[in-house]
Amino acid sequence: FYGSFYVLIAKSMWEYVQNENPELKKHLASKGITTYAQYEPIVQKAEDYFWKDMFGMHSKWKDKKWREYQKQGYLESYTGFRLHAPLDKKAVMNYLPQGTSAQCLFWIINHMQAKAEELGWKSVLIGEIHDSHIWSIMPEEEAEIDYWVWYYTTIGIQEEWKWMTIPLVVEKDRSDLGGTWAVMHECGALNGGLCLPKE
């Protein structure tokens, strides 16, 4: 999805099989695959299946966006941002979904910060890391914060941006009271403020 291709993927996977996964190495050998030269065409076939059969519509979208960029010299994201930078095909494929995802996260964070100020929470939004926003939460405010995170992520954002037609799910991790971000426990998906266990 992020622009690699079967040759690089096959090399990396082959190295992993040879050095770190003796069970998979044994399985491949049982199928007559004992050399890299035998393995690479299998990964190429898997990549063809991935892009043509599993994600054929996405492949067409990628090609369409690449042609648009070549013709116009820019692309517009769903959130209204215009991408002007010199982009190669890999960047065109990454900037649109990743940029839009980041804008969605920032929209949620901005609304959560406004809600924290409106309700006078003692809990503090301390930042974001990759696809997550990180809080230092007072235990008595946790359920209310869970509710508003769930609301803005699943309902509010779709009311704001009608183009978003796939329901979003938000999962929660938490540390022990007084713990750190380095040691987190999975809580599962939020649902109206309730933290549901993963199935």
C-alpha positions as CSV (number, residue, x, y, z in Angstrom):
1,F,0.0,0.0,0.0
2,Y,2.9,2.4,0.7
3,G,4.7,1.9,-2.6
4,S,7.0,-1.0,-2.1
5,F,6.9,-3.8,-4.7
6,Y,7.4,-7.6,-4.9
7,V,11.2,-7.6,-5.4
8,L,11.9,-5.6,-2.2
9,I,9.2,-7.4,-0.3
10,A,10.4,-10.9,-1.4
11,K,14.0,-10.1,-0.4
12,S,12.9,-8.9,3.0
13,M,10.6,-11.9,3.5
14,W,13.2,-14.4,2.3
15,E,15.8,-13.0,4.7
16,Y,13.2,-13.3,7.5
17,V,12.4,-16.9,6.6
18,Q,16.0,-17.9,6.4
19,N,17.2,-16.3,9.6
20,E,14.2,-16.1,11.9
21,N,11.5,-18.6,11.0
22,P,12.6,-22.2,10.7
23,E,9.0,-23.5,10.7
24,L,8.2,-21.4,7.6
25,K,11.5,-22.3,6.0
26,K,10.6,-26.0,6.5
27,H,7.1,-25.4,5.1
28,L,8.4,-23.7,2.0
29,A,10.9,-26.6,1.5
30,S,8.1,-29.1,1.8
31,K,6.5,-27.3,-1.2
32,G,9.8,-27.5,-3.2
33,I,10.8,-23.8,-2.5
34,T,14.4,-23.8,-1.4
35,T,16.0,-20.9,-3.2
36,Y,15.3,-17.2,-3.5
37,A,14.9,-17.6,-7.3
38,Q,12.0,-20.0,-6.6
39,Y,10.5,-17.7,-4.0
40,E,10.4,-14.3,-5.8
41,P,7.9,-15.3,-8.5
42,I,5.5,-16.5,-5.7
43,V,5.6,-13.1,-4.1
44,Q,5.1,-11.5,-7.5
45,K,2.0,-13.6,-8.1
46,A,0.7,-12.7,-4.6
47,E,1.3,-9.0,-5.4
48,D,-0.6,-9.3,-8.7
49,Y,-3.5,-11.0,-6.9
50,F,-3.4,-8.3,-4.2
51,W,-3.7,-5.4,-6.6
52,K,-5.9,-6.9,-9.3
53,D,-8.3,-9.1,-7.4
54,M,-8.3,-8.0,-3.7
55,F,-7.9,-4.3,-4.2
56,G,-8.7,-3.7,-7.9
57,M,-10.7,-0.6,-7.2
58,H,-7.9,0.9,-5.2
59,S,-5.5,0.2,-8.0
60,K,-7.8,2.1,-10.4
61,W,-8.1,5.0,-7.9
62,K,-4.2,5.1,-7.7
63,D,-3.9,5.2,-11.5
64,K,-6.6,7.9,-11.7
65,K,-4.9,10.1,-9.1
66,W,-1.5,9.7,-10.7
67,R,-2.9,10.9,-14.1
68,E,-4.7,13.8,-12.3
69,Y,-1.4,14.9,-10.7
70,Q,0.5,14.6,-14.0
71,K,-2.1,16.7,-15.8
72,Q,-2.7,19.4,-13.1
73,G,0.5,19.5,-11.2
74,Y,-1.4,19.2,-7.9
75,L,-4.0,17.1,-6.0
76,E,-6.8,18.0,-3.7
77,S,-7.5,16.0,-0.5
78,Y,-11.0,15.3,0.7
79,T,-10.4,17.7,3.5
80,G,-9.7,20.6,1.1
81,F,-5.9,20.7,1.2
82,R,-4.0,21.1,-2.1
83,L,-0.8,19.2,-2.6
84,H,1.6,21.1,-4.8
85,A,5.0,19.5,-4.0
86,P,7.0,17.7,-6.6
87,L,5.6,14.2,-6.1
88,D,6.6,10.8,-7.5
89,K,4.0,8.1,-7.9
90,K,4.7,6.6,-4.5
91,A,4.2,10.0,-2.8
92,V,0.9,10.6,-4.7
93,M,-0.4,7.3,-3.4
94,N,0.7,8.0,0.2
95,Y,0.0,11.7,0.6
96,L,-3.8,11.6,-0.1
97,P,-4.8,8.8,2.3
98,Q,-2.2,9.6,5.0
99,G,-2.8,13.3,4.8
100,T,-6.5,12.9,5.0
101,S,-6.1,10.5,7.9
102,A,-4.0,13.0,9.7
103,Q,-6.6,15.8,9.1
104,C,-9.2,13.5,10.6
105,L,-7.1,12.9,13.7
106,F,-6.5,16.7,14.1
107,W,-10.2,17.4,13.7
108,I,-10.9,14.9,16.5
109,I,-8.1,16.3,18.7
110,N,-9.3,19.9,18.2
111,H,-12.8,19.0,19.2
112,M,-11.6,17.0,22.2
113,Q,-9.5,20.0,23.4
114,A,-12.5,22.3,23.0
115,K,-14.6,19.8,25.0
116,A,-12.0,19.6,27.7
117,E,-12.0,23.4,28.0
118,E,-15.8,23.6,27.9
119,L,-16.3,21.0,30.7
120,G,-13.3,22.0,32.7
121,W,-11.6,18.7,32.8
122,K,-8.5,18.3,34.9
123,S,-7.3,15.6,32.4
124,V,-4.9,16.9,29.8
125,L,-4.5,16.1,26.1
126,I,-0.7,15.8,25.9
127,G,-0.1,15.1,22.2
128,E,-0.5,12.7,19.4
129,I,1.7,9.9,18.2
130,H,1.1,8.5,14.7
131,D,-2.6,7.7,14.7
132,S,-3.3,8.2,18.3
133,H,-4.0,11.0,20.7
134,I,-2.5,10.7,24.1
135,W,-4.1,11.8,27.4
136,S,-3.1,12.1,31.0
137,I,-6.5,11.3,32.5
138,M,-8.0,11.8,35.9
139,P,-9.7,8.5,36.8
140,E,-13.0,10.2,37.6
141,E,-13.1,11.7,34.1
142,E,-12.1,8.6,32.1
143,A,-15.7,7.5,31.2
144,E,-16.7,10.9,30.0
145,I,-13.5,11.3,27.9
146,D,-14.1,7.8,26.5
147,Y,-17.6,8.9,25.5
148,W,-16.5,12.1,23.7
149,V,-13.6,10.3,21.9
150,W,-16.1,7.7,20.7
151,Y,-18.6,10.4,19.7
152,Y,-16.2,12.6,17.7
153,T,-14.5,9.7,16.1
154,T,-17.6,7.8,15.0
155,I,-20.5,10.3,14.7
156,G,-19.2,13.9,14.8
157,I,-16.7,13.5,12.1
158,Q,-19.2,11.9,9.7
159,E,-21.6,14.7,10.3
160,E,-18.9,17.2,9.5
161,W,-17.5,15.4,6.4
162,K,-20.3,13.7,4.5
163,W,-17.7,12.1,2.1
164,M,-16.7,9.8,4.9
165,T,-19.0,6.8,4.3
166,I,-17.2,4.0,6.2
167,P,-17.9,3.9,9.9
168,L,-14.8,4.5,12.0
169,V,-13.9,2.5,15.0
170,V,-11.7,3.8,17.9
171,E,-9.7,1.5,20.1
172,K,-8.3,2.4,23.5
173,D,-5.1,1.4,25.2
174,R,-4.3,2.6,28.7
175,S,-1.5,2.3,31.2
176,D,-1.9,1.5,34.9
177,L,-2.6,4.5,37.1
178,G,0.7,6.3,37.4
179,G,2.1,4.2,34.5
180,T,3.7,5.3,31.3
181,W,2.9,5.2,27.6
182,A,5.7,2.6,27.2
183,V,3.5,0.0,29.0
184,M,0.0,-0.1,27.8
185,H,-2.9,-2.5,28.0
186,E,-5.4,-3.0,25.2
187,C,-9.0,-2.2,26.2
188,G,-10.6,-2.8,22.8
189,A,-13.1,-0.6,20.9
190,L,-15.0,2.2,22.5
191,N,-18.7,2.1,22.1
192,G,-20.6,5.1,23.5
193,G,-18.0,5.4,26.3
194,L,-17.9,1.7,27.2
195,C,-14.5,0.0,26.5
196,L,-15.4,-3.3,24.9
197,P,-13.0,-6.2,25.0
198,K,-11.4,-7.4,21.7
199,E,-13.0,-10.5,20.2
